[in-house]
Amino acid sequence: MTWAGPAKAAKPAPQATPEPNSPTIISLDLTETLVWGTVRAVLDGTNLVVVTPEITRFDIRLLGIEPPELPRQGRAGTKPTEGQPFGPEAATYVRDLLVDKQVRLEPYGKDRSGRTLAVVWLGDINVNLTLVKEGLAWVSQSVAVPKVRAELEVAERQAQVGKYGLWALPNPEPPWEFRKRHRLPSE
């Protein structure tokens, strides 16, 4: 499936129940106000590697969003998982937008895996918000920053009404439900 931009289709899916193991903020240290760096890698639709001019590496998780799951290779004794519609498109969108570009990070602490949770800005573009507006990510069920959550929820409703991206599907399945159904670990 190739994503060619916003599309039209059936009505939005009902709100899903949150996954108990979804990413949560472990520490909320806002002393680092803003960080500038260059995106060196995009691992999927929400995980990046950013390097600062001082050569500090940040493993970043985009705060407040969950793109569709990518296909996963089977490990010893397990079979591969196909992934979700729009998962590859979300990753490609982020990669094309950000690799080798200078970004501004608005950090909000770290997740359980030690990744910095951040709102990522490319110039005046809020990347987290853009992914939701384009229908390439859901609002995470565990956004602990009210201002960020409110903006993302408005964008998600607009994407649903406009039937953009994954909202063009008849019944889009949130990634936390997909992971539960396939018995996949949370990120």
N, C-alpha and C positions, 0 to 999 in steps of 0.2 A: 504494500500500500504506500503510495507516495502522497505526501501532503502538499497541496498546491495553494494553501491559504484557507481563509474562512469559508465554510460550506454551510449549506442548509439541509435540514432533515427533520426527523421526528421530534416529539416533545422531550424535554429534559427528564432524566431519571430522578427518582425520589432520592432524598437525602440519605446517605449511608451512615451506618453506625461506625464510630471510631474504632480503630484497632488498638488493643491495649498496649502493644509493643511499638507503637509508632515513635519517631524521634521526639525526644523531649529535651528541654534546656536543663542542663545539669548545674551550671553556674552562670550567673548573670553578671559578668564583670564589664561594666560600661566605661571603664577608665580608658580603654582604647577607643577613642571617639571615631576617628576615620583612619583607614589604612589605604594607601595607594599601592598598586602592584600590576604586574602583567600576567595574564592568564597563559599558563604554559601547557595545560592539558584540561580537557573536558572528559570526565570518566563516564558520565551519563547525563540525563537531563537536569540533574540537581547537584552533582558533585564535581568540583573544579580543583585544580592546583594553581595557586597564585604565588608568584615570587615578587618580593619587594625589591627596591633598588639596593637595599642592604643585603640582598641574597637570603632573606628570610623566607622560608617556604610555609605557606598556609594551605592546609587541606580544608576546603570550603564546602559547606552544604548550604544551598539556598534556603533561607529561613522561610518557613510557612507554606511551602508548596511540596506537592508530590506528583511528579509526572508518571505516566503509565510505565509499567515494568518493561524492561528490555528482555529479550530472550536470554536464557541462562543455559550454559553448558552443563550437562550432567556430570556429577562427580562420581567417584568410585561407588558403584552399586545403585546409582540413581539415574533416572532418565532426564534428558534436557527438557526445559520448559519453554514453550513457544513465545511467551511474552504477550504484551497487550497491544491492541491497535494504538497507534500514535506514539508508542514508546520510542522507536527508532527516529521518528520525525522530531520529537522533542529533543533528543540528544543531538541530532544533526543541526537543528535550529540553534541550540546553545553553542555548539562547536563553531558553526559558521559565523555567529555573531561575536564570539568572544576570544577565540584562540589568537594569541599574539597581540591582543589589544590591552591597553592600559585601562584598568578599572579602579573604582573607588569602592572599598568595602565598608559597610556599616555593621560592625560586629555586635552580636548579642549573646555572647557566651559560647559554650561548647556543648556538643551532644555526647551521648554515651561512648561513642567511638573516638572522641577527641577532636572531631572536626569542628572548625569555627563555624557557627551559625551566623549567617550574614545576609543582609540585603546588598545586592551587587548592582552598582551603577556603571553604565557605559555612557559617559557624558551625562546628559540629563534623562537617560532611559533607565528606569527601574526594571532590571531584568526579571526579577521575581514576579512582579506585577504583569509584565509583558507576556510571560509564559501563560499565566492564568487568563489574561485577556484574549489570547490567541487560541484558547481551548487546548493547550498543550500540557496543562497541569491542573490538578485539583488543589484546593486549599487544604492544607494539612489539618487534621483534627486536633492537633496539639500545639497550636501557635499560642505561646504564652505572652506575646507582646500585643496588647489591645489595639494600638494604632496600626500596626502592620496587619493584624488579623482583619480589622474593619475594612481597610483598603482592598485587601485580597478578596474578601467576601463580596464586595460591590462588583469587582471585576469578574468574579466567577458567575454571579447572577447575570451580568451583561453578556458573558460568553454563552451561557445557557439559553438566554432569550434569543440571541443572535445565531445560535446553533453553530458556533465556531468550533473547528477542530473536533475533539472527542465528543463534544456535545451534539455533533451532527449524527452520531450513532444512536440507534433506537434505545439502547439500555447500556450506557457506558458503566463499566464496573470499576469502582475506585481501587487503587493499587493495594490498599490495606485489606480489602475483601479478596482480591485476586491472590495475594500472598497467603491468606488464611485458607482459601479453597485449595491451593496447590501445596500447602504446608511448607511454604518458603519462609526463611528467616526475614525479619525486618532488617532494614539497613542499619 
